[in-house]
Amino acid sequence: MLRDLVHAWCFSGMLSVLALAGAGTVADQPALAQTGAPSPSLGSPSHPCHLLTSAQSVPDGHGAAYDVFSAAKELLLGVECGSSSNATLTVGNGRNTTYIYRVAYEWINGAWKEIALSGSQRAASDWYEGTATADLMRSQAQLAEDNFVVAYTCLWQNNAWECGCRDSSCSQNYWQLQAFAFSSGGSSGGNGGTIPAATRTINVSSGSQLSSAISNAQAGDHIVLADGTYSGFTVSRSGQNGKPIVIRAANTLGAKINGSVS
């Protein structure tokens, strides 16, 4: 019996960036699929479930989810998961030299949806100072998938505002992207979701290699996709409890699945 917890990062979306930063595009997403994994238990206290930190490359076309000017690279967009119907987005770092635009956007039900942020300190009519938050309502099944949110922050650096930066040069302004997912058990797959360690790792770089790896997959295999575009696929092999079959991108947002995953 195939029990699958499918994470399909396979959308492209356009997002208007208002008057702040021109036009931004939410990039295609990598694929992550697990079979034979236990369903997550979401009754525990909230904990970080964001996936993008300074340890990962900043996805093309987006700003960094962390402070690119700080040696510590503190997060500017963080998400905590913990209940079966809720995740909490926190934007900013609490400093009075950080401004947060009053709305963010979440990718949900196949479209970008505006979400209003709230904060205790207004810097101006359209900006919060220091920190702003929003509740991201999700079902247990939705939290187990890979979710995306964008927000926009400005940092006071060298007597100037630097906004939506992806690196310290900040030559262009972007919406800043964060991904999040709840997963239970196993070793860390970043600073949030977790998956068990691989029994075998199979690196693939073409559609034919991916098809072969899926056809011959064994419980505990991690099939790792090189950057590129792959056709949709069906996983007919089953993992085991604690030994799922995992299909993931080698680089965050580097591999695109062009089609359905089942």
VOZAPA-977699 format. One line per field, with one value per residue (C-alpha): residue number from 0; residue in three letters; x, y, z. Coordinates in pm, whole numbers. Example, Ala and Ser with C-alpha at 12.3 -4.5 7.8 and 13.67 -1.06 7.14 Angstrom:
BEGIN
num	(0 1)
residuo	(ala ser)
px	(1230 1367)
py	(-450 -106)
pz	(780 714)
//
This chain:
BEGIN
num	(0 1 2 3 4 5 6 7 8 9 10 11 12 13 14 15 16 17 18 19 20 21 22 23 24 25 26 27 28 29 30 31 32 33 34 35 36 37 38 39 40 41 42 43 44 45 46 47 48 49 50 51 52 53 54 55 56 57 58 59 60 61 62 63 64 65 66 67 68 69 70 71 72 73 74 75 76 77 78 79 80 81 82 83 84 85 86 87 88 89 90 91 92 93 94 95 96 97 98 99 100 101 102 103 104 105 106 107 108 109 110 111 112 113 114 115 116 117 118 119 120 121 122 123 124 125 126 127 128 129 130 131 132 133 134 135 136 137 138 139 140 141 142 143 144 145 146 147 148 149 150 151 152 153 154 155 156 157 158 159 160 161 162 163 164 165 166 167 168 169 170 171 172 173 174 175 176 177 178 179 180 181 182 183 184 185 186 187 188 189 190 191 192 193 194 195 196 197 198 199 200 201 202 203 204 205 206 207 208 209 210 211 212 213 214 215 216 217 218 219 220 221 222 223 224 225 226 227 228 229 230 231 232 233 234 235 236 237 238 239 240 241 242 243 244 245 246 247 248 249 250 251 252 253 254 255 256 257 258 259 260 261)
residuo	(met leu arg asp leu val his ala trp cys phe ser gly met leu ser val leu ala leu ala gly ala gly thr val ala asp gln pro ala leu ala gln thr gly ala pro ser pro ser leu gly ser pro ser his pro cys his leu leu thr ser ala gln ser val pro asp gly his gly ala ala tyr asp val phe ser ala ala lys glu leu leu leu gly val glu cys gly ser ser ser asn ala thr leu thr val gly asn gly arg asn thr thr tyr ile tyr arg val ala tyr glu trp ile asn gly ala trp lys glu ile ala leu ser gly ser gln arg ala ala ser asp trp tyr glu gly thr ala thr ala asp leu met arg ser gln ala gln leu ala glu asp asn phe val val ala tyr thr cys leu trp gln asn asn ala trp glu cys gly cys arg asp ser ser cys ser gln asn tyr trp gln leu gln ala phe ala phe ser ser gly gly ser ser gly gly asn gly gly thr ile pro ala ala thr arg thr ile asn val ser ser gly ser gln leu ser ser ala ile ser asn ala gln ala gly asp his ile val leu ala asp gly thr tyr ser gly phe thr val ser arg ser gly gln asn gly lys pro ile val ile arg ala ala asn thr leu gly ala lys ile asn gly ser val ser)
px	(0 141 109 245 312 368 543 510 695 582 412 503 323 329 300 255 494 284 492 766 986 854 741 845 810 778 1017 939 987 1184 1009 1006 802 800 629 571 627 415 160 284 151 73 -34 310 415 500 849 1034 926 1076 1304 1507 1796 2144 2252 2063 2111 1867 1611 1640 1411 1361 1516 1681 1476 1761 1962 2228 2419 2460 2744 2496 2248 1945 1614 1382 1107 1040 751 647 414 246 -129 -333 -476 -223 127 262 469 703 867 1148 1409 1260 1491 1373 1599 1382 1061 811 553 200 98 259 142 93 65 -249 -507 -313 -298 -125 -337 -272 -243 -246 38 -7 241 260 460 364 645 404 64 202 490 552 867 1068 837 506 318 33 -147 -135 -435 -355 -506 -283 -248 -154 105 264 315 563 418 544 510 669 713 904 1145 1372 1689 1866 2225 2494 2244 2012 1719 1802 1490 1413 1781 1915 2279 2479 2506 2124 2133 1772 1462 1266 991 1162 1065 1027 916 775 648 576 739 782 1077 1410 1709 1690 1639 1716 1602 1250 1105 1276 1314 1491 1851 1900 1976 2094 2134 2066 2164 1976 2008 1766 1410 1524 1749 1461 1225 1482 1549 1175 1117 1397 1349 1392 1272 1501 1621 1676 1648 1820 1736 1997 1883 1651 1297 1147 817 556 574 399 572 461 714 646 866 849 773 1084 1233 1040 1134 1229 1249 1404 1595 1971 1934 1639 1408 1657 1453 1107 845 641 334 156 319 138)
py	(0 334 603 924 1260 1455 1790 1926 2252 2310 2646 2971 3284 3655 3900 4275 4450 4766 5083 4941 4731 4701 4360 4037 3678 3385 3130 2770 2537 2220 1890 1700 1382 1122 785 566 855 885 1164 1459 1509 1875 1882 1974 2330 2557 2537 2687 2527 2767 2614 2906 3046 3179 2815 2799 2998 3284 3179 3368 3666 3712 3882 3698 3582 3699 4013 4021 4300 4117 3874 3658 3659 3683 3582 3858 3612 3323 3079 2867 2565 2380 2342 2154 2471 2745 2871 3210 3436 3682 3954 4177 4163 4387 4681 5037 5047 4784 4873 4615 4682 4635 4343 4015 3746 3372 3108 2911 2720 2789 3168 3450 3593 3919 3892 4187 4204 4341 4502 4711 4996 5189 5373 5529 5448 5167 5048 4874 4925 4636 4334 4240 3911 3724 3395 3161 2931 2581 2237 1956 1832 2179 2225 1895 2032 2300 2650 2988 3344 3676 3997 4322 4479 4781 4812 5139 5094 5359 5644 5498 5257 4925 4733 4382 4288 3954 4042 4319 4520 4549 4674 4571 4543 4218 4055 3836 3468 3216 2851 2645 2295 2082 1739 1499 1281 1225 1450 1814 1908 2274 2501 2364 2057 1726 1403 1080 1027 849 479 543 869 860 1174 1235 1504 1393 1269 920 895 1009 749 475 585 588 247 91 287 114 216 489 612 984 1074 1411 1623 1844 2191 2173 2086 1738 1588 1484 1129 859 678 315 195 213 326 205 372 576 497 701 733 1099 1296 1637 1913 1938 2317 2504 2615 2470 2185 2225 1953 2035 1822 1629 1413 1112)
pz	(0 -104 161 19 165 -154 -155 -510 -558 -913 -961 -1127 -1014 -1092 -807 -835 -600 -573 -588 -371 -592 -945 -1065 -897 -1007 -772 -917 -1003 -712 -653 -593 -269 -239 36 40 341 582 894 907 1113 1461 1509 1871 2005 2100 1810 1666 1368 1041 786 524 384 589 508 467 136 -182 -228 -492 -821 -853 -478 -181 105 404 631 704 433 612 943 1012 1202 908 1138 985 866 768 1003 1041 1337 1310 1589 1554 1296 1148 1198 1130 1236 1013 1182 973 1097 1372 1641 1571 1513 1206 1034 853 727 458 593 368 268 24 66 -207 -127 -333 -653 -626 -442 -162 19 396 636 884 1234 1469 1784 1633 1320 1143 890 743 527 745 1075 1277 1418 1386 1226 1229 1062 1118 818 839 712 747 871 512 389 662 561 209 110 151 35 158 56 253 209 458 461 671 761 643 593 623 360 342 176 82 -41 -66 -191 -117 49 -273 -279 -637 -697 -478 -446 -249 10 -7 273 245 530 600 904 915 1205 1306 1136 1091 997 636 704 984 995 824 885 689 782 670 338 313 -42 -235 -609 -800 -1125 -1391 -1664 -1704 -1801 -1494 -1274 -1425 -1369 -1011 -931 -1093 -889 -568 -234 111 246 -94 -149 -518 -563 -868 -1030 -1142 -1440 -1550 -1517 -1632 -1380 -1251 -1050 -762 -760 -503 -129 154 511 841 920 577 320 -44 -80 -404 -356 -532 -490 -459 -313 -596 -847 -996 -1149 -1187 -1498 -1438 -1168 -900 -757)
//
